Amino acid sequence: HRTEFQSSISAYYWTHDLERNFFVGVLFAVAVYLVLYKGYTLLEDRILDLAGASAAGVAFFPMDNCGDCTTPGVSAHGGFAVTFFLCISLICVFMSKRSLKFLAPDKRKRFRLWYGVCSGLMVGLIALAVLSRFLPSEYRQALSDHNAFFWFEAVAILAFSTYWYLKTRELDQSLSWIPFRKKREI
């Protein structure tokens, strides 16, 4: 009973119970985390709250079981998914540089470069995913057959994860966030 590779991350909702439960559980965990996490500014906090609510919306409103990738138009699931990705992209694009002023210039330049890479990947992939929804049906089907939507989503999520990792490194230079790391005595 192996599950075939799905055309999008959301398509795993319609697979075996174990995979569906994992998918929905991860979405709710992400939703709770984003809502509870306090942003660097009030605006960032509100955007993260909206991203969390949108992640829960993706779970509450699953995609159409015949393949959301190939159907034209907009669905509640798609609206929540796009809102989620837009919110986390906004965080990367506009909020990433607010705390850089506290770093030395050489470190600031490196973080700015990597934040730009993460932001560019996220915005580009989300734009491709959204714009592809309005292509003629044979092109949408070809993209779906080649799992393009899965990879758009997966790489965008990986880019945000990389951003979050980098932001953690930037804000906690002591590396106290590394598990099992021995603390240096000062």
LODO-230325 format. One record per residue: residue number from 1; z, y, x of N, C-alpha, C, O in turn. Coordinates in steps of 0.02 Angstrom, whole numbers, plus 50000, padded with zeros to 5 digits. Each point is the difference from the previous one (the first is absolute). Last residue first. Layout:
! residues N
<atom NUM <Z Y X> <Z Y X> <Z Y X> <Z Y X>>
...
This chain:
! residues 186
<atom 186 <51540 51601 51615> <49986 50065 50029> <50056 50021 50046> <49997 50054 50029>>
<atom 185 <49893 49700 49882> <50061 50040 50003> <49984 50064 50037> <49966 49999 50052>>
<atom 184 <49867 49841 49797> <50018 50023 50067> <50063 50042 49996> <50011 50039 49953>>
<atom 183 <49911 49756 49880> <50008 50073 50006> <50020 50016 50071> <50043 49967 50030>>
<atom 182 <49809 49819 49883> <50066 50019 50025> <50001 50076 50007> <49953 50029 50027>>
<atom 181 <49898 49830 49797> <49996 50037 50063> <50071 50020 50019> <50038 50025 49959>>
<atom 180 <49884 49856 49837> <50029 49962 50055> <49996 50035 50067> <50009 49969 50053>>
<atom 179 <49829 50134 49769> <50053 49950 49987> <50022 49965 50065> <49959 49989 50045>>
<atom 178 <49948 50265 49930> <49976 49935 50021> <50055 49949 49990> <50055 50009 50027>>
<atom 177 <49970 50228 49934> <49973 49964 49943> <49974 49931 50019> <49984 49960 49956>>
<atom 176 <50100 50213 50195> <50055 49964 49968> <49976 49958 49941> <50037 49958 49974>>
<atom 175 <49852 50197 50198> <49978 49932 49985> <50056 49958 49968> <50000 49939 50006>>
<atom 174 <49983 50303 50058> <50048 49956 50033> <49983 49927 49992> <50030 49957 50032>>
<atom 173 <49854 50231 49865> <49978 49987 50069> <50048 49953 50036> <49982 49973 50053>>
<atom 172 <49954 50096 49694> <50057 49966 50032> <49979 49979 50070> <49982 49942 50011>>
<atom 171 <49864 50177 49853> <50063 50028 49976> <50061 49969 50032> <50054 50030 50002>>
<atom 170 <49722 49894 50052> <50005 50072 50013> <50070 50026 49983> <50030 50037 50039>>
<atom 169 <49917 49738 49912> <50005 50010 50073> <50009 50074 50015> <50040 50018 50044>>
<atom 168 <49917 49927 49734> <50066 49976 50018> <50012 50010 50075> <50054 50021 50020>>
<atom 167 <49734 50026 49901> <50047 50052 49977> <50072 49980 50017> <50040 50042 50019>>
<atom 166 <49789 49802 50024> <49997 50056 50046> <50049 50055 49981> <50032 50030 50043>>
<atom 165 <49947 49789 49809> <50028 49976 50064> <50002 50058 50050> <50051 50012 50033>>
<atom 164 <49839 50028 49767> <50073 49996 49989> <50036 49977 50063> <50054 50026 50016>>
<atom 163 <49709 49976 49986> <50027 50069 49996> <50076 49998 49994> <50035 50036 50036>>
<atom 162 <49857 49760 49951> <49998 50025 50068> <50027 50071 50003> <50039 50017 50045>>
<atom 161 <49935 49890 49745> <50054 49966 50035> <50005 50023 50072> <50054 50011 50027>>
<atom 160 <49765 50065 49845> <50062 50033 49979> <50060 49967 50034> <50047 50036 50020>>
<atom 159 <49745 49866 50021> <50001 50067 50029> <50064 50037 49980> <50030 50034 50042>>
<atom 158 <49931 49758 49860> <50017 49991 50070> <50003 50068 50036> <50044 50012 50041>>
<atom 157 <49880 49985 49739> <50071 49985 50001> <50024 49991 50072> <50055 50024 50018>>
<atom 156 <49716 50005 49952> <50035 50062 49981> <50075 49990 50001> <50037 50044 50023>>
<atom 155 <49829 49768 50012> <49999 50043 50059> <50034 50067 49985> <50033 50028 50043>>
<atom 154 <49945 49818 49778> <50042 49972 50052> <50003 50046 50062> <50054 50011 50027>>
<atom 153 <49800 50044 49789> <50071 50007 49983> <50045 49978 50058> <50048 50034 50018>>
<atom 152 <49720 49938 50007> <50014 50072 49993> <50075 50010 49988> <50032 50041 50033>>
<atom 151 <49891 49738 49969> <50007 50029 50067> <50011 50075 49998> <50037 50026 50042>>
<atom 150 <49928 49859 49754> <50060 49973 50031> <50010 50034 50068> <50056 50022 50015>>
<atom 149 <49745 50024 49876> <50056 50036 49969> <50067 49976 50029> <50045 50040 50010>>
<atom 148 <49752 49852 50056> <50006 50067 50028> <50061 50037 49972> <50034 50036 50037>>
<atom 147 <49864 49727 49940> <50071 50019 50004> <50012 50070 50028> <50052 50013 50030>>
<atom 146 <49736 49870 49908> <50017 50002 50071> <50072 50024 50012> <50018 50017 50056>>
<atom 145 <49891 49970 49724> <49986 49934 50028> <50018 49996 50074> <50016 49946 50025>>
<atom 144 <49999 50263 49863> <50052 49955 49978> <49991 49930 50030> <50048 49969 50021>>
<atom 143 <49785 50191 50018> <50062 50019 50035> <50057 49953 49982> <50039 49979 50043>>
<atom 142 <49762 49992 49840> <49990 49980 50070> <50062 50018 50042> <50022 49961 50041>>
<atom 141 <49973 50109 49734> <50008 49928 50004> <49992 49976 50072> <50038 49957 50022>>
<atom 140 <49922 50269 49933> <50071 49985 49992> <50013 49925 50007> <50048 49979 50031>>
<atom 139 <49730 50088 49968> <50032 50020 50062> <50076 49988 49997> <50030 49977 50049>>
<atom 138 <49841 49984 49757> <49982 49951 50052> <50031 50016 50068> <50016 49955 50038>>
<atom 137 <50015 50195 49773> <50038 49937 49996> <49982 49949 50054> <50043 49964 50024>>
<atom 136 <49935 50302 50023> <49970 49953 49952> <50033 49932 50005> <50026 49981 50053>>
<atom 135 <50130 50216 50021> <49935 49974 50022> <49970 49957 49944> <50036 49977 49956>>
<atom 134 <50184 50129 50050> <49948 50034 49962> <49930 49980 50024> <49950 50031 49980>>
<atom 133 <50256 49895 50122> <50007 49982 49929> <49943 50029 49957> <49988 49976 49945>>
<atom 132 <50043 50074 50290> <49963 49938 49987> <50005 49978 49928> <49957 49962 49976>>
<atom 131 <50167 50226 50106> <49929 50015 49989> <49959 49937 49985> <49952 50002 49963>>
<atom 130 <50279 49973 50089> <49991 50037 49937> <49926 50012 49987> <49976 49989 49944>>
<atom 129 <50082 49906 50260> <50019 49958 49943> <49987 50035 49934> <49973 49969 49953>>
<atom 128 <49993 50154 50247> <49951 49946 49993> <50015 49957 49939> <49954 49983 49961>>
<atom 127 <50204 50181 50095> <49938 50031 49974> <49946 49947 49990> <49965 50000 49949>>
<atom 126 <50232 49931 50153> <50012 50013 49929> <49938 50031 49969> <49981 49983 49944>>
<atom 125 <50014 49982 50287> <49998 49936 49963> <50012 50010 49925> <49969 49967 49959>>
<atom 124 <50044 50223 50187> <49933 49972 49999> <49995 49936 49958> <49953 49991 49962>>
<atom 123 <50260 50110 50073> <49958 50042 49956> <49930 49971 49995> <49971 49996 49946>>
<atom 122 <50180 49895 50202> <50021 49996 49930> <49954 50038 49954> <49977 49974 49949>>
<atom 121 <49983 50037 50284> <49988 49933 49973> <50018 49996 49926> <49961 49975 49959>>
<atom 120 <50092 50224 50155> <49927 49992 49992> <49982 49932 49971> <49957 49996 49956>>
<atom 119 <50270 50047 50099> <49978 50040 49942> <49926 49990 49987> <49979 49991 49943>>
<atom 118 <50112 49908 50250> <50026 49968 49939> <49975 50036 49938> <49978 49969 49951>>
<atom 117 <49968 50129 50254> <49965 49936 49993> <50022 49965 49936> <49958 49977 49960>>
<atom 116 <50157 50219 50100> <49931 50015 49978> <49959 49937 49989> <49962 49996 49952>>
<atom 115 <50253 49987 50140> <50005 50017 49929> <49931 50016 49972> <49985 49983 49943>>
<atom 114 <50028 49977 50286> <50007 49939 49962> <50009 50013 49926> <49977 49961 49958>>
<atom 113 <50007 50227 50187> <49939 49960 50004> <50006 49937 49956> <49955 49986 49961>>
<atom 112 <50236 50149 50064> <49950 50034 49958> <49934 49960 49999> <49968 49993 49948>>
<atom 111 <50204 49934 50197> <50016 49986 49929> <49948 50032 49954> <49978 49968 49952>>
<atom 110 <50000 50080 50278> <49989 49929 49987> <50013 49983 49927> <49959 49966 49968>>
<atom 109 <50091 50253 50104> <49927 49989 50001> <49984 49927 49983> <49954 49987 49961>>
<atom 108 <50272 50075 50067> <49973 50029 49939> <49925 49985 49994> <49976 49982 49947>>
<atom 107 <50137 49963 50252> <50014 49952 49947> <49970 50024 49934> <49974 49960 49961>>
<atom 106 <50009 50185 50220> <49960 49941 50014> <50011 49946 49947> <49952 49967 49979>>
<atom 105 <50176 50241 50008> <49928 50007 49986> <49958 49937 50013> <49955 49985 49962>>
<atom 104 <50303 49992 49964> <49967 50029 50059> <49925 50001 49987> <49974 49957 49965>>
<atom 103 <50177 50048 49816> <49983 49956 50056> <49972 50040 50059> <49978 50058 49992>>
<atom 102 <50083 50024 49784> <50060 49985 50037> <49987 49956 50062> <50046 49984 50037>>
<atom 101 <49788 50083 49797> <50020 50059 50039> <50062 49987 50042> <50015 50038 50046>>
<atom 100 <49885 49806 49792> <49976 49997 50069> <50024 50058 50043> <50001 49994 50061>>
<atom 99 <50029 49956 49694> <50056 49988 50045> <49979 50000 50074> <50042 49994 50044>>
<atom 98 <49798 50038 49775> <50056 50047 49989> <50056 49992 50050> <50032 50050 50018>>
<atom 97 <49753 49820 49949> <50008 50046 50055> <50060 50047 49994> <50014 50038 50047>>
<atom 96 <49915 49793 49786> <50013 49967 50064> <50018 50050 50056> <50038 49983 50045>>
<atom 95 <49894 50056 49717> <50071 50001 50016> <50014 49975 50071> <50055 50010 50025>>
<atom 94 <49720 50002 49870> <50032 50065 49998> <50073 50002 50023> <50023 50053 50021>>
<atom 93 <49832 49744 49983> <49957 50057 50017> <50041 50065 50007> <49993 50036 50049>>
<atom 92 <50114 49757 49883> <49971 49996 50068> <49964 50063 50020> <50009 50025 50056>>
<atom 91 <50075 49962 49725> <50056 49998 50047> <49973 50000 50071> <50022 50038 50042>>
<atom 90 <49823 49940 49787> <50025 50069 50005> <50058 50005 50049> <50005 50048 50038>>
<atom 89 <49914 49738 49910> <49953 50037 50042> <50022 50072 50009> <49997 50027 50055>>
<atom 88 <50120 49837 49797> <50018 49982 50068> <49952 50032 50050> <50018 50012 50058>>
<atom 87 <49939 50030 49714> <50067 50025 50019> <50017 49982 50072> <50022 50042 50038>>
<atom 86 <49778 49872 49866> <49995 50072 50013> <50067 50028 50023> <50002 50042 50045>>
<atom 85 <49991 49732 49890> <49966 50011 50064> <49993 50074 50016> <50006 50020 50058>>
<atom 84 <50089 49923 49733> <50041 49974 50054> <49968 50015 50068> <50033 50028 50044>>
<atom 83 <49841 50021 49766> <50055 50048 50007> <50046 49978 50057> <50020 50042 50041>>
<atom 82 <49808 49811 49900> <49972 50060 50033> <50055 50051 50011> <50003 50031 50054>>
<atom 81 <50058 49779 49824> <49983 49982 50070> <49974 50060 50038> <50021 50012 50057>>
<atom 80 <50021 50011 49711> <50063 49995 50038> <49986 49984 50074> <50032 50028 50044>>
<atom 79 <49782 49976 49813> <50030 50067 50004> <50064 50000 50040> <50012 50043 50042>>
<atom 78 <49883 49750 49910> <49963 50039 50050> <50028 50069 50009> <50004 50025 50056>>
<atom 77 <50088 49842 49773> <50014 49971 50065> <49967 50040 50056> <50031 50018 50050>>
<atom 76 <49917 50039 49731> <50069 50021 50016> <50018 49974 50069> <50029 50036 50041>>
<atom 75 <49715 49996 49932> <50050 49963 49962> <50068 50028 50018> <50007 50038 50049>>
<atom 74 <49710 50036 49964> <50069 50007 50023> <50045 49960 49954> <49991 49997 49940>>
<atom 73 <49729 49975 50129> <50048 50041 49965> <50070 49997 50029> <50010 49978 50057>>
<atom 72 <49810 49813 49955> <49996 50072 50012> <50056 50037 49964> <50034 49972 49956>>
<atom 71 <49967 49771 50150> <49993 50036 49937> <49998 50075 50014> <50040 50024 50040>>
<atom 70 <49994 49807 50130> <49930 50005 49979> <49991 50038 49935> <49943 50015 49981>>
<atom 69 <50272 49941 50127> <49956 50028 50051> <49929 50013 49975> <49966 50045 50023>>
<atom 68 <50215 49845 49854> <50001 50073 49996> <49951 50032 50048> <49980 50057 49990>>
<atom 67 <50043 49696 49897> <49979 50032 50063> <49993 50075 49994> <49946 50025 49984>>
<atom 66 <50136 49812 49851> <49931 49980 50014> <49974 50036 50063> <49943 49989 50019>>
<atom 65 <50278 50050 49882> <49995 49935 50033> <49929 49976 50013> <49991 49948 50032>>
<atom 64 <50113 50308 49968> <49966 49955 49954> <49990 49933 50034> <49977 49998 50058>>
<atom 63 <50224 50143 50039> <49928 50009 49991> <49973 49949 49950> <50034 49951 49984>>
<atom 62 <50223 50126 49993> <49956 49964 50046> <49926 50015 49985> <49982 50022 49946>>
<atom 61 <50254 50101 50011> <49933 50001 49969> <49952 49964 50047> <49965 50033 50039>>
<atom 60 <50262 49982 50025> <50007 49996 49927> <49933 49995 49964> <49995 49970 49947>>
<atom 59 <50013 50058 50292> <50028 49935 49981> <50004 49992 49924> <49985 49947 49973>>
<atom 58 <49945 50259 50117> <49950 49950 50020> <50023 49930 49979> <49960 49959 49978>>
<atom 57 <50190 50220 49993> <49946 50000 49950> <49946 49949 50016> <49973 49969 49954>>
<atom 56 <50199 50069 50203> <50026 49962 49943> <49947 49996 49945> <49993 49948 49968>>
<atom 55 <49954 50185 50213> <50002 49930 50023> <50027 49956 49943> <49974 49945 49989>>
<atom 54 <50031 50286 49975> <49932 49974 49996> <49996 49927 50022> <49963 49960 49971>>
<atom 53 <50239 50157 50052> <49987 49989 49929> <49930 49971 49990> <49990 49958 49957>>
<atom 52 <50067 50104 50261> <50040 49944 49978> <49988 49983 49927> <49993 49942 49982>>
<atom 51 <49905 50250 50108> <49969 49940 50029> <50038 49937 49978> <49970 49949 49984>>
<atom 50 <50121 50258 49955> <49940 49986 49961> <49964 49938 50027> <49974 49960 49961>>
<atom 49 <50211 50114 50161> <50022 49977 49934> <49940 49982 49956> <50000 49948 49967>>
<atom 48 <49958 50153 50240> <50020 49930 50009> <50026 49970 49934> <49987 49942 49987>>
<atom 47 <49960 50285 50013> <49938 49961 50008> <50016 49927 50010> <49966 49956 49973>>
<atom 46 <50215 50193 50019> <49968 49994 49934> <49936 49959 50003> <49986 49961 49955>>
<atom 45 <50126 50089 50248> <50042 49956 49959> <49968 49989 49932> <49999 49943 49975>>
<atom 44 <49902 50213 50169> <49987 49932 50023> <50040 49950 49958> <49974 49946 49983>>
<atom 43 <50069 50279 49975> <49932 49982 49978> <49983 49929 50021> <49972 49961 49961>>
<atom 42 <50231 50129 50115> <50003 49986 49928> <49931 49980 49974> <49995 49954 49959>>
<atom 41 <50046 49991 50295> <50005 50061 49960> <50004 49980 49927> <49988 49942 49983>>
<atom 40 <50016 49885 50167> <50019 50051 50049> <50008 50069 49966> <50041 50040 50021>>
<atom 39 <49995 49738 49827> <49948 50029 50042> <50028 50054 50046> <50056 50024 49991>>
<atom 38 <50065 49755 49900> <50001 50073 49997> <49949 50027 50050> <50003 49986 50060>>
<atom 37 <50014 49772 49795> <49994 50032 50066> <49999 50076 49992> <49964 50027 49958>>
<atom 36 <50035 49822 49853> <50066 50011 50029> <49998 50037 50067> <50049 50032 50019>>
<atom 35 <49749 49909 49864> <50039 50044 49957> <50068 50016 50032> <50024 50057 49995>>
<atom 34 <49834 49790 50115> <49970 50066 50002> <50039 50050 49956> <50006 50058 50018>>
<atom 33 <50062 49713 49983> <50010 50031 50066> <49973 50071 50000> <50035 50046 50024>>
<atom 32 <49925 49823 49785> <50071 50019 50005> <50013 50036 50066> <50034 50051 50001>>
<atom 31 <49749 49863 49969> <50014 50053 49951> <50072 50024 50007> <50012 50061 50003>>
<atom 30 <49921 49753 50123> <49970 50062 50027> <50016 50058 49954> <50018 50055 50023>>
<atom 29 <50046 49736 49900> <50040 50017 50059> <49975 50066 50031> <50040 50043 50017>>
<atom 28 <49835 49866 49807> <50063 50029 49976> <50045 50019 50058> <50034 50051 49996>>
<atom 27 <49764 49840 50057> <49986 50066 49969> <50064 50033 49975> <50010 50060 50011>>
<atom 26 <50006 49720 50072> <49988 50048 50054> <49986 50069 49972> <50025 50050 50026>>
<atom 25 <49996 49777 49818> <50064 50013 50034> <49993 50050 50056> <50042 50045 50007>>
<atom 24 <49764 49878 49883> <50038 50045 49956> <50067 50017 50033> <50022 50058 49996>>
<atom 23 <49845 49786 50120> <49964 50063 49994> <50040 50051 49959> <50010 50056 50022>>
<atom 22 <50072 49723 49992> <50006 50033 50064> <49968 50070 49997> <50030 50049 50022>>
<atom 21 <49944 49813 49791> <50070 50023 50006> <50012 50036 50066> <50036 50050 50001>>
<atom 20 <49753 49852 49965> <50009 50056 49954> <50071 50027 50006> <50010 50061 50003>>
<atom 19 <49941 49746 50119> <49965 50058 50028> <50009 50062 49955> <50011 50055 50025>>
<atom 18 <50080 49741 49899> <50033 50019 50062> <49968 50063 50029> <50035 50046 50019>>
<atom 17 <49867 49853 49786> <50063 50035 49989> <50033 50025 50063> <50025 50056 50002>>
<atom 16 <49709 49915 50003> <50057 49957 49985> <50065 50041 49993> <50005 50055 50026>>
<atom 15 <49794 50101 49941> <49999 49936 50035> <50062 49960 49980> <50031 50014 49949>>
<atom 14 <49905 50219 49989> <49973 49948 49956> <49995 49933 50035> <49964 49956 49977>>
<atom 13 <50112 50242 50136> <50041 49997 49939> <49979 49940 49957> <50042 49969 49967>>
<atom 12 <49840 50102 50229> <50050 49947 50010> <50048 49996 49941> <50037 49951 49994>>
<atom 11 <49796 50220 50031> <49975 49939 49968> <50049 49942 50009> <49996 49950 49964>>
<atom 10 <50034 50267 50141> <50024 49995 49931> <49977 49937 49964> <50031 49979 49952>>
<atom 9 <49890 50075 50267> <50071 49981 50002> <50026 49989 49929> <50037 49953 49987>>
<atom 8 <49708 50002 50042> <50043 50058 50011> <50072 49976 50003> <50015 49944 49978>>
<atom 7 <49811 49897 50007> <49957 50058 50013> <50039 50065 50010> <49973 50048 50027>>
<atom 6 <50120 49696 50036> <49985 50042 49942> <49961 50062 50020> <50001 50021 50058>>
<atom 5 <50027 49712 50036> <50009 50070 50020> <49977 50044 49943> <49945 49990 49973>>
<atom 4 <50139 49771 49955> <49944 50029 50037> <50017 50072 50018> <50041 50032 49967>>
<atom 3 <50140 49769 49995> <49969 50057 49968> <49945 50026 50045> <50008 50006 50061>>
<atom 2 <50093 49736 49915> <49996 50060 50041> <49965 50055 49962> <49952 49987 49964>>
<atom 1 <50130 49772 49983> <50000 50060 49959> <50000 50062 50043> <50040 50046 49988>>
